[in-house]
C-alpha cells in the first residue's frame, strides 16, 4: 500500500492536492484570516484566548464568549430570514483592532470534533452599516472541514468551531489592516514599498449540522457477481475491497452497497466523500481518504469520467462500488507509479454530502 499524506480525488490528471474553486465559505474563512497578517506579511499574534485554550479539552461556549475582544461585538444582532436572507443590526461602532469572535447563539446539538465536516451557513457583512453583502443562508449550507488546514489558516475560527454544537451562531470580526503591494519591475530600487488598506469585515457563521463519517442507509442485497466483496471494519467503519478475481468488466459498473435517503447527486455537484481505490490487477490500495480519516470535498467536474458518471444519480448517504474501465479512468498513460497503463480500477465511495453548483446569493 502506498503512504498517503493528503487524500485527493481521482482527477483526470493526477495531482497531489486538489485546488477547488473559491466558494462563499472558503472566501469567508480566508478573508477572516487576513487580519492576522501585518503589512509586512508576518503573522501577528492571535488572541490569548485562542492560544491558551488549545491544550484544554474543548467545551461548549456560552453566549457572549469568544476569542479576542468579544465584548466589542455586543452590539451585533443577527436574525435569520424565514427561508430568505438574514438581517444584521449593529448598535454602535465595533471598537477593536483584534481578530475577534463572539457566540451569538449557543447550539445544543452534537458537539464538533477535530476532523468533522460541517454544513455551515455564512454571511459576509459590512461592519459599518450591517448590510449583508453575500450569504448562503437563503440557499444551501456549505461543507467545511474542521482540519489542520483550517487550524493553520485561521485558529480563531477553528477554535470557535471545535467543541460547540450544531445550531451555534458566531460573529467573527476582521479589523482593517494594511498589506504590502509588490513593486513593479520599472519602479526605482530606492522607492518605498506601497501599502493597500483592506477594509474591516464582519462574518456570521452558523453550524447547521455535522456530516456523518460514513454511509448511512439500507443495505443493498443484490450484487453484481463480477465484482469483488467489500468488507467493513466494525470499529472504524472503514470499507475494504477484496482482491478481485477474473477479468474486469469492460463497461462502467455502479454497484450500490448501501442506499442513502438524501437527495440525488447532480452531474455538476460538489460532493463530500470518503473513498478507497484499488487496482483491479492486484487489488493494491493506491488512494484512500480513510488513511487520514478526513473526508474530502471536490467538484465532480474535477474527477475522472468514471467517477462523474458513476456518482451522478446516486443518493447522499449511499455507499457505492465503482468498477471503472481504463478509458474512463487514466487510460493508456496510467498514473505512475501506482496505476499502470490501461489499468481498470475499483473504488468504494461513501457519499456524505452533495451541493449543487451555484453562484452564492448576493445583494
LOVEX-812838 format. One record per residue (C-alpha): x, y, z. Coordinates in nm, 3 decimals. Layout:
// LOVEX-812838
      xx      yy      zz
       X       Y       Z
...
// end
This chain:
// LOVEX-812838
      xx      yy      zz
   0.000   0.000   0.000
   0.116   0.349  -0.075
   0.154   0.603   0.203
  -0.098   0.885   0.193
  -0.025   1.229   0.330
  -0.317   1.415   0.176
  -0.627   1.243   0.035
  -0.703   1.353  -0.317
  -0.986   1.287  -0.563
  -0.917   1.080  -0.874
  -0.855   1.377  -1.101
  -0.828   1.345  -1.475
  -0.461   1.444  -1.445
  -0.312   1.311  -1.127
  -0.243   1.585  -0.871
  -0.129   1.553  -0.514
  -0.356   1.829  -0.392
  -0.698   1.945  -0.509
  -0.743   2.314  -0.586
  -1.120   2.380  -0.581
  -1.290   2.698  -0.689
  -1.318   2.959  -0.416
  -1.664   2.924  -0.264
  -1.850   3.161  -0.036
  -1.747   2.963   0.271
  -1.384   2.938   0.168
  -1.382   3.306   0.082
  -1.523   3.397   0.421
  -1.277   3.178   0.607
  -0.983   3.310   0.406
  -1.083   3.674   0.433
  -1.126   3.640   0.806
  -0.765   3.526   0.831
  -0.624   3.831   0.660
  -0.650   4.042   0.972
  -0.392   3.814   1.135
  -0.127   3.924   0.885
   0.056   4.255   0.911
   0.165   4.482   0.631
   0.499   4.305   0.615
   0.330   3.968   0.561
   0.433   3.836   0.903
   0.173   3.671   1.120
   0.058   3.884   1.408
  -0.014   3.724   1.746
  -0.358   3.571   1.772
  -0.578   3.623   2.072
  -0.463   3.489   2.408
  -0.795   3.310   2.447
  -0.737   3.106   2.134
  -0.379   3.009   2.213
  -0.437   2.936   2.578
  -0.728   2.704   2.516
  -0.564   2.482   2.254
  -0.433   2.247   2.521
  -0.762   2.223   2.710
  -1.046   1.986   2.628
  -1.298   2.163   2.403
  -1.612   2.281   2.576
  -1.931   2.443   2.455
  -1.904   2.820   2.457
  -2.179   3.025   2.616
  -2.343   3.325   2.454
  -2.105   3.621   2.474
  -1.788   3.412   2.487
  -1.529   3.414   2.211
  -1.172   3.496   2.114
  -1.005   3.834   2.100
  -1.230   4.103   2.249
  -1.581   3.952   2.232
  -1.737   4.245   2.421
  -1.664   4.459   2.115
  -1.932   4.259   1.930
  -2.201   4.305   2.196
  -2.396   4.536   1.965
  -2.425   4.279   1.684
  -2.775   4.131   1.647
  -2.835   3.861   1.388
  -3.177   3.749   1.267
  -3.228   3.460   1.028
  -3.476   3.515   0.748
  -3.766   3.274   0.700
  -3.606   3.094   0.408
  -3.455   3.419   0.287
  -3.155   3.640   0.350
  -3.072   3.718   0.715
  -3.056   4.066   0.863
  -2.786   4.216   1.085
  -2.815   4.516   1.313
  -2.509   4.679   1.469
  -2.565   4.907   1.767
  -2.272   5.145   1.783
  -1.923   5.105   1.647
  -1.721   4.784   1.661
  -1.424   4.913   1.859
  -1.136   4.665   1.842
  -0.823   4.617   1.637
  -0.803   4.246   1.721
  -0.940   3.946   1.531
  -1.249   3.875   1.741
  -1.526   3.617   1.765
  -1.839   3.615   1.980
  -2.104   3.347   2.024
  -2.446   3.489   1.936
  -2.641   3.164   1.980
  -2.518   2.858   2.171
  -2.616   2.545   1.981
  -2.739   2.243   2.174
  -2.675   1.987   1.901
  -2.394   1.735   1.864
  -2.053   1.877   1.953
  -1.800   1.943   1.678
  -1.479   1.739   1.693
  -1.149   1.770   1.508
  -1.182   1.600   1.169
  -1.556   1.660   1.134
  -1.705   1.806   0.819
  -1.970   2.066   0.892
  -2.262   2.206   0.699
  -2.237   2.580   0.755
  -2.429   2.890   0.657
  -2.219   3.204   0.621
  -2.293   3.574   0.582
  -2.044   3.847   0.488
  -2.145   4.178   0.649
  -2.039   4.541   0.618
  -1.947   4.623   0.982
  -2.024   4.992   0.935
  -2.381   4.955   0.809
  -2.485   4.599   0.889
  -2.556   4.536   0.520
  -2.534   4.169   0.426
  -2.301   4.171   0.126
  -2.314   3.798   0.048
  -2.473   3.495   0.216
  -2.589   3.139   0.168
  -2.847   3.128   0.449
  -3.116   3.160   0.181
  -2.957   2.882  -0.022
  -2.769   2.567   0.064
  -2.526   2.529   0.355
  -2.166   2.463   0.260
  -1.940   2.174   0.361
  -1.648   2.298   0.572
  -1.386   2.050   0.702
  -1.251   2.109   1.052
  -0.894   2.007   0.980
  -0.531   2.111   1.016
  -0.559   2.340   0.714
  -0.836   2.541   0.878
  -0.646   2.543   1.208
  -0.335   2.678   1.039
  -0.525   2.924   0.821
  -0.749   3.062   1.093
  -0.701   2.942   1.452
  -0.977   3.173   1.581
  -1.239   3.018   1.354
  -1.109   2.667   1.425
  -1.126   2.738   1.799
  -1.478   2.870   1.758
  -1.598   2.552   1.587
  -1.441   2.270   1.790
  -1.644   2.184   2.099
  -1.950   2.386   2.005
  -2.274   2.224   1.899
  -2.485   2.222   1.588
  -2.705   2.531   1.588
  -2.428   2.759   1.715
  -2.413   3.104   1.554
  -2.094   3.308   1.586
  -1.991   3.655   1.471
  -1.630   3.697   1.358
  -1.474   4.039   1.307
  -1.174   4.112   1.086
  -1.038   4.464   1.154
  -0.890   4.693   0.892
  -0.532   4.605   0.801
  -0.259   4.703   0.556
  -0.089   4.476   0.306
   0.223   4.540   0.103
   0.177   4.596  -0.269
   0.460   4.443  -0.478
   0.664   4.695  -0.673
   0.668   4.682  -1.049
   0.990   4.599  -1.234
   1.013   4.959  -1.354
   0.997   5.102  -1.002
   1.308   5.265  -0.856
   1.505   5.037  -0.620
   1.508   5.319  -0.366
   1.131   5.364  -0.376
   0.947   5.285  -0.055
   0.711   4.987  -0.076
   0.347   5.090  -0.103
   0.066   4.952   0.108
  -0.300   4.894   0.047
  -0.564   4.913   0.317
  -0.812   4.628   0.335
  -1.142   4.730   0.494
  -1.281   4.574   0.809
  -1.531   4.293   0.762
  -1.779   4.106   0.975
  -1.877   3.744   0.921
  -2.158   3.540   1.075
  -2.123   3.162   1.080
  -2.389   2.906   1.169
  -2.313   2.539   1.231
  -2.616   2.381   1.065
  -2.514   2.017   1.103
  -2.226   1.772   1.133
  -2.196   1.532   0.842
  -2.188   1.159   0.921
  -1.848   0.996   0.897
  -1.968   0.708   0.679
  -2.259   0.599   0.463
  -2.594   0.555   0.636
  -2.893   0.382   0.482
  -3.040   0.048   0.379
  -2.807  -0.232   0.272
  -2.847  -0.346  -0.089
  -2.856  -0.725  -0.118
  -2.850  -0.769  -0.496
  -2.489  -0.772  -0.615
  -2.309  -0.799  -0.948
  -2.121  -1.129  -0.919
  -1.836  -0.999  -1.136
  -1.732  -0.759  -0.861
  -1.525  -0.841  -0.550
  -1.667  -0.838  -0.199
  -1.647  -0.533   0.024
  -1.591  -0.586   0.397
  -1.629  -0.326   0.672
  -1.414  -0.286   0.983
  -1.658  -0.287   1.274
  -1.454  -0.048   1.486
  -1.365   0.220   1.232
  -1.643   0.167   0.979
  -1.383   0.164   0.701
  -1.479  -0.043   0.396
  -1.216  -0.252   0.214
  -1.228  -0.414  -0.128
  -1.124  -0.781  -0.156
  -0.866  -0.878  -0.418
  -1.053  -0.911  -0.749
  -1.083  -1.242  -0.936
  -1.126  -1.281  -1.309
  -1.138  -1.014  -1.575
  -1.260  -0.662  -1.512
  -1.590  -0.564  -1.677
  -1.531  -0.368  -1.996
  -1.806  -0.120  -1.908
  -1.854   0.111  -1.611
  -2.031  -0.080  -1.333
  -2.201   0.104  -1.047
  -2.294  -0.128  -0.760
  -2.484   0.031  -0.471
  -2.392  -0.132  -0.139
  -2.591   0.100   0.089
  -2.872   0.320  -0.041
  -2.896   0.652   0.137
  -3.204   0.866   0.185
  -3.062   1.202   0.077
  -3.112   1.387  -0.247
  -2.973   1.263  -0.576
  -2.626   1.376  -0.673
  -2.616   1.601  -0.980
  -2.355   1.563  -1.253
  -2.200   1.900  -1.167
  -2.236   1.880  -0.789
  -1.968   1.934  -0.531
  -1.954   1.621  -0.316
  -1.805   1.529   0.021
  -1.691   1.167   0.033
  -1.483   0.901   0.199
  -1.331   0.659  -0.051
  -1.075   0.392  -0.121
  -0.934   0.291  -0.458
  -0.759  -0.029  -0.568
  -0.615  -0.152  -0.895
  -0.808  -0.440  -1.050
  -0.494  -0.633  -1.147
  -0.363  -0.688  -0.795
  -0.612  -0.536  -0.550
  -0.349  -0.297  -0.410
  -0.479   0.020  -0.245
  -0.340   0.325  -0.426
  -0.555   0.601  -0.280
  -0.767   0.635   0.033
  -0.922   0.914   0.236
  -0.969   0.663   0.517
  -0.593   0.664   0.577
  -0.627   1.006   0.739
  -0.990   0.968   0.845
  -1.066   1.304   0.681
  -1.346   1.319   0.427
  -1.273   1.543   0.130
  -1.484   1.778  -0.080
  -1.450   1.839  -0.454
  -1.647   1.903  -0.772
  -1.748   1.617  -0.999
  -1.619   1.833  -1.283
  -1.266   1.778  -1.148
  -1.259   1.399  -1.145
  -1.216   1.110  -1.387
  -1.509   1.025  -1.611
  -1.592   0.705  -1.423
  -1.648   0.898  -1.100
  -1.861   1.167  -1.261
  -2.083   0.914  -1.439
  -2.087   0.669  -1.150
  -2.184   0.907  -0.870
  -2.436   1.119  -1.062
  -2.785   0.998  -0.977
  -2.682   0.824  -0.653
  -2.833   0.942  -0.325
  -2.650   1.119  -0.045
  -2.584   0.868   0.232
  -2.509   0.588  -0.013
  -2.207   0.362  -0.040
  -2.126   0.253  -0.395
  -1.867   0.026  -0.553
  -1.739   0.155  -0.887
  -1.567  -0.069  -1.141
  -1.409   0.172  -1.388
  -1.253   0.064  -1.719
  -0.924   0.227  -1.811
  -1.077   0.453  -2.077
  -1.293   0.616  -1.807
  -1.001   0.632  -1.562
  -0.639   0.707  -1.659
  -0.633   0.543  -2.000
  -0.326   0.430  -2.188
  -0.086   0.651  -1.994
  -0.193   0.536  -1.648
  -0.081   0.737  -1.346
   0.266   0.621  -1.236
   0.384   0.487  -1.006
   0.063   0.337  -0.865
  -0.156   0.293  -1.173
  -0.020   0.118  -1.481
  -0.113   0.154  -1.846
  -0.472   0.056  -1.936
  -0.543  -0.032  -1.572
  -0.908  -0.076  -1.468
  -0.985   0.048  -1.117
  -1.220  -0.021  -0.828
  -1.344   0.240  -0.582
  -1.570   0.212  -0.281
  -1.723   0.554  -0.214
  -1.931   0.683   0.077
  -2.133   0.986  -0.037
  -2.166   1.205   0.271
  -2.293   1.525   0.110
  -2.368   1.689  -0.223
  -2.410   2.054  -0.302
  -2.539   2.192  -0.629
  -2.302   2.417  -0.817
  -2.443   2.768  -0.793
  -2.338   3.127  -0.753
  -2.380   3.240  -0.389
  -2.664   3.480  -0.326
  -2.551   3.842  -0.305
  -2.730   4.170  -0.262
// end
